[in-house]
């Protein structure tokens, strides 16, 4: 009881994740492949990782009640779409409802990498408001979002044992803030895809691309376009 009183009293303070979250301890997390066979979350025998980053690292979580927490060992699984943190050699799933989180790591060149995720967007395709998207770019009117799902691909090798690896499937969306609507770009972002979902903005899109020499197959160029793009009504 004292723990929860402590949390309530400091509800506007950033707290360590394990001191603020009720989590379910998972001594040996397991995932099932398409054939129902259980596979450990650590990826034993499977190439790659089910998580955003190979290693758990510093992260920050914002909950729907406005509370914020940080933890030094946080990660998100693209396989089962759950947020995990580790503590004292135990793995825990974050079971309080989050609306946003940030994960930090370093790349192979030791550069800092930060990824931001948000939910509570309108339903689209098979996704609901509970679905988390990586926020790639924010504009005044549009946001570029990416939904990633990882699955296990098994490859049969002639004369040898089959190999398994985690592979990613990505879907891109534009969130129209004014209309509060999700616009599906499909598995890649391109000029054709953007004009298909924003036909009334075609002339404005062409003008921005030409003046900035943008290639919308590049993520950074797509972000730049949406940052400059205004709604057709404006």
N, C-alpha and C positions, 0 to 999 in steps of 0.2 A: 504493500500500500504506500509506503514512504517513497518508493521509487516513482510511482505515478504522480504523487503530490509534487515531487521534485521536478518532474517533467512539466507539469501544468504551470508551476510557478515560473519556470524559465522558458516559457513557450516561445518567446521572441528572441532567444539566444541560440546561436549556432552551437550545437553540442556534438560530442563524438557519436558516431552512428550507433555503436553498440550500447551506449548509455541511454539512448532515446528510443530505440526500436525494439519491439518485441519480435524476435526472429525464431524460426523453427530450425533447430540443429539438425544437420543432415550428415551423419558420420560417413556415409558412402553414397553420394549422389549418383543416380543412374538414369540414363536416357534409353529409350527404346528406338530401334531403327524401324524402317518400313515393314520389316517382317516380324516385328514384335520382340526381337532379341534385345536383351538389356545390355547397355554399354555404359561404362563409367563416364562421368562428366569430365574427368581429367583427360579423357581421350586416349586411354591405353589401347594400343593397337590401331589407332586412327590417326591419320596425318592431319595436321592443323589443329584448330581449337574451336569449340562451340561459342567462345566468348568474343567480345569486341576486341580485347587485347589479350595477348598470350599470358601476360602476368597481371595479377590483381594489383591495383595501385590507388593513389589518392583520388577521392571522389566526393561529390557533394550532392545531396538529395533534397529536393523541395517537396513537401507533402501538401496534399489538398487542403489541409487545415492551416497552412501558412508556415508551419514549423520547418526549419532547415537543420540539416545534420551533415557532418563531414566524417569521413573514415579513411584510414590509410590503406585499406585493402578491400576495394570495391570493384565489381565487374558486372557486366550484363551479358546474359546468354541469348544469342540470336537463335538458338535451337529451340528452347522452350519459352523464350521471351520473359524471363524472370531476372530480377536484380538480386545479386548475391554479395555477401561480405564474409570474410574469414576472420576468426578470432580464436586464439589459443588452440591452433591446429584443428579447429572445427569450421565447417562450412555452414552458413546460415542463409536462408532466403528472407529477403525483406518483405514482411507481410503487412505493412501499413501502406495505404494507398498513396503513391507518389504521383505528382503531376509533371515533374521535370527532374533530370539529374545530369550531372557532368562527370565525365571520366577523364583522367589524365594519365599519360604514359610517355615513353620516349621511343623514337624510331631507331632503325639500325644505325643511323648516323648520330645518335645521341641527341637529336633535336626533340624539344618538348612537343607533344601532341595532345590536343584537347578536343573532345567530342561532346556535343550537347544534344540531349534528347528531351522531347516533350510529348505529351499526349493531350487528350481533351479536344482533339480536332473532330470535325464532323465525320460521320460514317462514309466510307467509300469502298467499293469493291467488297472484299470480305473483311475489311477492317472496321473497327468500332471506335468510339471515343476513348476506350481504354488502351488502344494500340499506341505504342511508342514509335516515334519517328526521329531520325537524326536530323537536326536543323542545320542545313547547309548554308543558308543565307537568308538574311532578313532585309526586306525593303519596307517602305512606308505602306505599300499596298499589297505586295505579294511576298510569300515565303517559299523557298525551295526546300522540300522535304524528301528524305529517303527512307524507305522501309526495307529492311534487310531480314531475310530468313535464311538460316543455315540448315542444310540437310546432309545426310550421310550418303555418299556415293560409293558404291562398291564396283570395282573393276576386276573382271576375271582375266587373269594372266595365263596364257597357254603354258601348261607344264608346271605351273607354280600356284602358290596360294593366292586367293583373291586379296586385293588391297582395298582399304577403306580410307576415305578422306572426307573432311568437312568441306562443302562447297557452298558458296553464297548465291542467293537469288535476290536481286535488287529491283525495287519498283520506285519510280520517282513521281512526286506530286507537287503541284503548285497550290498553295493555299491562298485563295482570294479573300482578303480580310474584310472588304466591304460587303461582299455577297455572303461571307461566311460559308464558303463552298470549297470542296477539294476537287482539283482538276487533275485527272490522271494522265501522266506522260508515258506510261508504260515502262519497259525495262531499260530505257535510255532516254536521255534528253537531247533533243535536236531541234533545228529550226522548224522542220515540218511538224513535229509534235507540239511545239509551243503555239504555232499558228492555228493548229487544229482546235486547241482548247481555248484560245483567245483570238477568235477570228476578227472581232471588232477592233483589235489593237494591232493588226498586221502592218499598217503603214508606220505606226510609231515604233514597232519592233524593228522594221527594216531601217528606219532612220537611226536608231540607236546602234544597231549592228554596223552600219556603214560608217558612222562617225567615229566609232571606237574600234573598228576592225575586229569584231568578235567572231569567234568560232564556237557555236553553242554546243558542240560535242565536248568542249572542255568545261569542266565543272566551274572553274573560276570565272569563265566568261558568261556562263549561264547565270551565275550569281550576280555578276555585274549588270546584266540586262535587267533582272528583276528588281534590283536596287534602284534603277533609273526609271523603270516603267511605271507609268501612271495609268489609272483606270481610264477606260474610253470616255466615261462621262466627264472626266476632268480635262 
